[in-house]
Amino acid sequence: MAKLLTSRDLARVSCSSCEGCGECCRGMDDTIHLDPYDLYKLEKHLGKSFDELFDVRIGLHVEDGLVLPHLLMSGDNVACTFLGPDGRCGIHDFRPGFCRLFPLGRRYEDRSFGYFVVDGACPRPCTKVKISKYLEIPGIGIYERYINTWHYFCRDVQDQLRASGDEEFIQRTALRILEIFFTAPYDTDRPFYPQFEERIAPFI
């Protein structure tokens, strides 16, 4: 198994020859998962709430008991609804973390995570770049701490739901988490991370 990378490492992920083929934005079904920070950015830059985006840009899927959002695909090419006819992303500056990662992945272990390059993910030749520069996320350190907290929070809740076997408890918990972290609007005039801490505090 290849050694995991950190955001300080170089990786062959920068597709400087990208001409907007859009292949990485098609046929993804419900796999472009959104986390709370992704939703905050969509609300902030599009000026729309979760309810306004739902069933137009965002769908919901069930993942080990939790009800979580993802970007919708549509049309004959089953493409992301934000993909333009020129093969370019219409929300590139505030695209979700899942999209920023490509062709990187994250592997979680020991209550932490590292990055790895997904072999053959991009058909174009890629050059080496520092991962933090490639991701273009302000405050990469606090972002990574947030991502780690969110991932293991979801995993711990999913473990609890599986262990309970109580369908009413599972449904009630899933809907509560969906409401607290996604459907309840964020104050886009305030920074995201303090709001996330306020919302997750009752659970930890």
C-alpha positions in Angstrom: 0.0 0.0 0.0 1.4 3.4 -1.0 2.4 5.9 1.7 -0.2 8.5 2.4 0.6 12.1 1.6 0.0 15.3 3.5 -1.0 18.6 2.1 2.6 19.7 2.3 3.7 17.0 -0.1 4.0 17.2 -3.9 1.7 15.0 -6.0 1.2 14.5 -9.8 -2.3 15.9 -9.9 -2.3 19.2 -11.7 -3.9 18.9 -15.1 -2.5 22.0 -16.8 -3.5 20.6 -20.2 -7.2 20.4 -19.2 -9.3 21.6 -22.1 -12.6 21.2 -20.3 -13.4 17.6 -21.3 -15.8 17.4 -18.3 -15.3 13.6 -18.0 -14.8 13.9 -14.2 -18.2 15.7 -14.0 -20.3 13.1 -15.7 -21.9 9.8 -14.7 -21.1 10.2 -11.0 -24.7 9.3 -9.9 -24.9 10.3 -6.2 -21.2 10.1 -5.4 -20.4 13.8 -5.3 -21.0 14.1 -1.6 -21.4 17.4 0.1 -20.3 18.3 3.6 -21.5 21.2 5.7 -18.7 23.5 4.5 -19.6 22.7 0.9 -23.2 23.7 1.5 -22.2 26.9 3.3 -20.2 28.0 0.3 -23.0 27.2 -2.1 -25.4 29.2 0.0 -23.0 32.1 0.3 -22.1 32.3 -3.4 -25.4 31.4 -5.0 -27.5 33.3 -2.5 -29.8 30.3 -2.2 -30.9 28.1 0.8 -30.8 24.3 1.0 -34.5 24.2 0.3 -34.0 26.3 -2.9 -31.2 24.1 -4.1 -32.9 20.8 -3.2 -34.1 18.8 -6.2 -32.6 21.3 -8.6 -28.9 21.2 -7.8 -28.8 18.9 -4.7 -30.2 15.5 -4.0 -30.3 13.2 -0.9 -29.0 9.7 -0.4 -28.9 7.3 2.5 -25.4 6.3 3.6 -25.2 3.7 6.4 -28.3 5.2 8.1 -27.5 8.9 7.6 -29.4 11.0 5.1 -26.7 13.1 3.3 -26.7 15.5 0.3 -24.9 15.2 -3.0 -24.7 17.2 -6.3 -27.4 16.2 -8.8 -26.6 14.8 -12.3 -28.9 15.4 -15.2 -29.4 15.3 -18.9 -28.5 12.8 -21.6 -24.8 12.8 -20.5 -25.8 12.5 -16.8 -23.7 15.5 -16.0 -23.4 17.7 -13.0 -26.0 20.5 -13.2 -23.2 23.0 -12.7 -21.3 21.8 -15.8 -21.5 24.3 -18.6 -21.8 23.4 -22.3 -18.1 24.3 -22.7 -17.2 21.5 -20.3 -16.2 24.0 -17.6 -17.5 24.1 -14.0 -19.9 26.9 -13.3 -19.0 27.0 -9.6 -15.2 26.4 -10.0 -14.2 29.0 -7.5 -16.4 27.6 -4.7 -16.7 23.9 -5.9 -17.2 21.2 -3.3 -14.3 19.5 -1.6 -14.9 16.3 -3.4 -14.4 18.1 -6.7 -11.3 19.9 -5.4 -9.7 16.6 -4.5 -9.9 15.0 -7.9 -7.7 13.0 -8.8 -6.8 12.7 -5.1 -8.6 10.6 -2.5 -8.5 10.5 1.3 -7.8 7.4 3.3 -8.9 7.6 6.9 -7.2 5.5 9.6 -6.4 5.9 13.3 -8.7 9.0 13.7 -6.8 10.9 11.0 -6.4 10.8 7.3 -3.9 11.2 4.4 -4.1 11.8 0.7 -3.4 9.4 -2.2 -3.5 9.8 -6.0 -6.2 7.8 -7.7 -4.3 6.0 -10.6 -5.8 6.7 -14.0 -8.5 9.0 -12.7 -7.7 11.8 -15.2 -7.1 10.9 -18.8 -4.8 13.9 -19.3 -1.1 14.1 -18.3 -0.7 15.6 -14.9 2.3 17.5 -13.4 3.5 17.7 -9.8 2.2 20.4 -7.5 2.0 20.9 -3.7 -1.3 19.4 -2.5 -2.2 22.5 -0.4 -1.7 24.7 -3.5 -3.7 22.4 -5.7 -6.7 22.3 -3.3 -6.8 26.2 -3.1 -8.5 26.1 0.3 -7.9 29.1 2.6 -6.6 28.0 6.0 -5.9 24.4 5.0 -5.0 23.4 8.5 -8.3 24.3 10.1 -10.1 22.9 7.0 -8.4 19.5 7.5 -9.2 19.5 11.2 -12.8 20.2 10.3 -12.9 17.4 7.6 -11.4 15.0 10.1 -14.0 15.9 12.8 -16.9 15.7 10.3 -15.8 12.3 8.9 -15.3 10.6 12.3 -18.4 12.2 13.7 -20.5 10.6 10.8 -18.7 7.3 11.2 -19.3 7.2 15.0 -23.0 8.1 14.5 -23.3 5.4 11.8 -21.8 2.8 14.1 -24.4 3.8 16.8 -27.2 3.5 14.3 -26.1 0.1 13.1 -25.8 -1.1 16.7 -29.2 0.2 17.8 -31.3 -1.7 15.3 -34.2 0.7 16.3 -35.7 2.0 13.0 -37.5 4.9 14.7 -34.3 6.0 16.5 -32.3 5.7 13.2 -34.8 7.8 11.3 -35.1 10.4 14.0 -31.3 10.7 14.4 -30.8 10.9 10.6 -33.3 13.6 10.1 -32.0 15.6 13.1 -28.4 15.5 11.7 -29.7 16.5 8.2 -31.6 19.5 9.7 -28.8 20.7 12.0 -25.9 20.5 9.6 -27.6 21.1 6.2 -31.2 22.3 6.1 -30.9 24.9 8.8 -29.5 27.9 6.9 -26.0 29.2 7.7 -25.3 32.8 8.3 -23.2 33.5 5.3 -22.0 36.8 6.8 -20.3 34.9 9.5 -17.3 32.5 9.2 -18.2 28.9 8.7 -16.1 27.1 11.3 -17.5 28.7 14.5 -21.0 27.9 13.2 -20.0 24.3 12.6 -18.6 24.1 16.2 -21.8 25.4 17.6 -23.8 22.9 15.7 -21.7 19.9 16.5 -21.1 20.8 20.2 -24.3 19.0 21.5 -23.1 15.8 20.0 -19.5 15.7 21.4 
